[in-house]
C-alpha cells in the first residue's frame, strides 16, 4: 500500500488530537484513504512541554525546516492559532510545495485571499473543514454536497463557548462571570475569552460560510455583531416567559435587496431545533432552493471533534479529492463578488425590547408614540411589578414588536432613552421567525 507522509505544525490541543488519531488509528485511516498516512514530523515551539500523548523523539522537532526541507512530506496540518506567525508559516509551507490543512478560522477570515491566491499560483491546495463548527462537516456540505442549490439562508450557533455560557446562565442561574470561569475550567474557553463572548469568533466563521454559500467578500470586521458579554439574566427569564430561548446566532440571509449578515443574541422559539442546542454544541440550519431546510448539529469545539475534521481533510488531500475541489471552487479568487451586501439598518425583523421605566402614568403611551414615529408596531407588552434600586421605583417593561427595520428600532430606542422616565441601558434583541 502506498504511503502519504504527513507533517504537523503545532501540537496544542487540536494538534495532539490529530497526532493521536494518526498514530492510533492507522488501519482505519488506510481503509478510508486506500493508502497509509504516516506522521513523519511534528514541529513545536517547546520540545519539553507535556502533551498528553506519547510521540517518538524522532518525530518531534522545533525546526520548521524538518518539514519544509523534507521532500517526502506532501501534506501538512498547520494547527497554530492567531495571525502571526501562522500566516508566515503557511506561506513557507506552500512555497515548499506542501498542501496545507488548517483549523485557523481567524487566519482565513483575515488573510484568505492572499493565502488562496498563493496556493493557486504554486499549484497547491488548502483544506479548512475544521475552521468552522469543529466536527460538523459544514464546509464540505455547503461547497460540495449542496452545490446543486442556491443557498438562501444560513442560521447558526457557531461558537460553542458562548452557547455553553448562555446554557449555564439559563439552566443553572449562573452569573455571566461564573459561567465563563466554568467554561475555562472545562477547556471550552481560552484564558482570554473575548473573541468568543463579543461575537468576533462567530463573525469570522460567518464570513467564511457566507463566502462559500454566496460568494461574498465581506471582511469579518464589517459584519455587525453583538456578543453575550452584556447579556442580562433578566432577559433570559423574560424570554422563557414569552416562550423563547436566547442564542448567539450568526445569520446570512439572501434577499432581493442583497445579503443580510449579522451576529447577535436572538430569541428563538422553544421547540425549534436551534433553541434546543445546549452546552458546547454548534448547529447550522441551511436552506437551499432545491433541498429545502437541512440541519447540522454536533460538538463545535474541543480536541477530538476538531481533530476529526482535520484528519478527514488529510485523507481527502492524500486521495486527491481536495486538489480537484480546490481548483474548481476558486475560493477567495479575484473574481467579483456574486452578491451585494444589504445595509444593516435596512434589514427587517421582529424585536424584543426591554426598558426600565419609572412607575408613572403615561410612560407606556410615550414609548409607543416614539416607536410609531419610527414605524415600529407593538405586538405585545409585559409589565411586571416595580423593583427598587438607587434611582427609586422602576418597572421592567418588555415589548415584542412586529416586523420593523434595524435602523428604525435602533433610532427609536435611542430616542426613548432620552426621556426622563426611562433608565439608560435598554435592551434590544432580534426575534428569529
Secondary structure, DSSP 8 states (H G I E B T S, - for coil): --EEEEEEE--SHHHHHHHHHHHH-HHHHHHHHSSEEEEEEEE-S-TTS--SS---TTTEES-THHHHT-TTEEEEEE---SSTTHHHHHHHHHHTT-EEEE--HHHHHHHHHHHHHHHHHHT--EE-GGGSSTTS-HHHIIIIITTTS-EEEEEEE--HHHHHHHHHHHHS---HHHHHHHHHHTTSS-SS-HHHHTSHHHHHHHHHHHHHHH-----GGGSEE--STT--HHHHHHHHHTTEEEEEEEEEEEETTEEEEEEEEEEEETTSGGGG--TTEEEEEEEETTTEEEEEEEE-SSHHHHHHHHHHHHHHHHHTHHHHHHHHH-TT-SS--SS-B--GGG-EEEEEEEEEEES-TTHHHHHHHHHHHTT--EEEEEE---EEETTEEEEEEEEEE-SEEHHHHHHHHHHHTTSTTB-S--EEEEE--
